[in-house]
Amino acid sequence: MDVSGGSGQPRSGNDEPAEHPAGPTAPATEHPGPRPDDAPTPENPDATDPTDAPHGTGDPDATDPTDAPHGTGEPETAADDTADTTPADGPEPRSHAESGIAKGKPPQRPKEPGGGLLMGRPFGVPVYVAPSWFLVAALITWVFGGQLDRVLPDLGAARYLVSLFFAVAFYASVLVHELAHTVAAIRFELPVRRIQLQFFGGVSEIEKEAETPGREFVLAFVGPLFSLILAGVFYLAMKPVQPGTVPGVLLAGLMISNLIVAAFNLLPGLPLDGGRMLRAVVWKITGKPMSGTIAAAWVGRALALSVLVGLPVLNQSGALGNSGQDISGMDTVTDALLAAILAAIIWTGAGNSLRMARLREHLPELRARALTRRAVPVENDTPLSEALRRANAAGARALVVVDADGTPLSLVREAAIVGVPEHRRPWVAVSGLAQELTDGMRVSAELAGEELLDVLRATPATEYLVVEETGEIYGVLSAADVERAFVKAMARPTP
């Protein structure tokens, strides 16, 4: 089973005020804030304070970028939208920015995700063993040890060592299953964040969607295919081994367990591999990846309900190989608990797949050019009140600190401006409220969707300098504006 992920929400820096929610799971509500026309400055009582304005481009006639038509889930570039989203008079005035524009690729990788005990990096992908695996390993050791006591009673206490070896070998097979997904993803040039072995099997976290339904089908199918191949290998290895011995029992157990893994993952419901295969088929027929996701997710939810009800019934009836007379009350409780856990995992996974697909559907609506605030340049020693007066006069809502040559040095933080009382603003220089610019805080005006989010995640900050490809300042992008647009887009139903 693999999970596509990686489209997240840019988080704010350490100086972000508490009122800004963090992450795409924030409630889907808007916080428009007060209109700026009622916030005077000491020098100009009728002027607008740019820090109190609603998030946007600073142009009252501009169109809300989150009201753009819904995307199709396919990658989209921002270049096509340039002419429609740039304010008529442009973000004045402009000056030349330093080199180091972040376009498409982040200047540095985010800190690698954790997830348990790091076991290695096959193909450059970190493999983690989650703490829950040790609980499952203990459970498998206990259950398989009880079965060995009936099949090989002469083993005594050593049966638990054999059972522990089986648990490790079984999860090694699961790792092969996940590595098959990983190799296929790398072959299709899809980044893999990590592999994690956890409570019920493993997860390959692939950061991007396959570009075609054919690739999606192959990416999903290779996991169960390799589980079937492993089952065949263990079956062939059983041939020369005498039945009723420790090697014979281990090989038989590994063969059966890999067959179960393959069959379970081929069930046609998300988040299982069979669900991704079903999604690819529906995508191919309809031409819409979202339609495939919706179909496979609802089949996955129906599958979860079937597991919840059907697994205990089948076990009670003896259809799974147990005699109904041998099933105790404790076995019944265990079966019901196992079915409930499996059903919860499938149901939750199907819902997460729907949310992730919906996120990708709306990502093209996030365009740096449309969300950028108009900015004015000010020098280090400019009083805050004077800087705000200039911003109000220019219709701008952000301040960029520049040197004598017009080269940007830092960005005045919105949160810091809000924290300065109005009567003190004539005595506070903007340099004391600014955050020094780093290469990661310079982003291209052409960025959109996942590329934009990747760049913002790579260098967490509250504000970013947006520049043209020529190096000219286009404006300032607030992480809060991106977050707000993201939440608003996600709250809108998908057509």
Secondary structure, 3 states (H helix, E strand, C coil): CEEECCCCCCCCCCCCCCCCCCCCCCCCCCCCCCCHHHCCCCCCCCCCCHHHCCCCCCCCCCCCHHHCCCCCCCCCCCHHHHHHHCCCCCCCCCCECCCCCECCCCCCCCCCCCCCEEEECHHHCCEEECHHHHHHHHHHHHHHHHHHHHHCHHHHHHHHHHHHHHHHHHHHHHHHHHHHHHHHHHHCCCCEEEEEEECCEEEEEECCCCCCHHHHHHHHHHHHHHHHHHHHHHHHHHCCCCCCCHHHHHHHHHHHHHHHHHHHHCCCCCCCHHHHHHHHHHHHHHCCHHHHHHHHHHHHHHHHHHHHHHHHHHHHHCCCCCCHHHCCHHHHHHHHHHHHHHHHHHHHHHHHHHHHHHHHHHHHHCEHHHHCECEEEEECCCEHHHHHHHHHHHCCCEEEEECCCCCEEEEECHHHHHCCCHHHHHHCEHHHHEEECCHHHEEECCCEHHHHHHHHHHCCCCEEEEECCCCEEEEEEEHHHHHHHHHHHHHCCCC
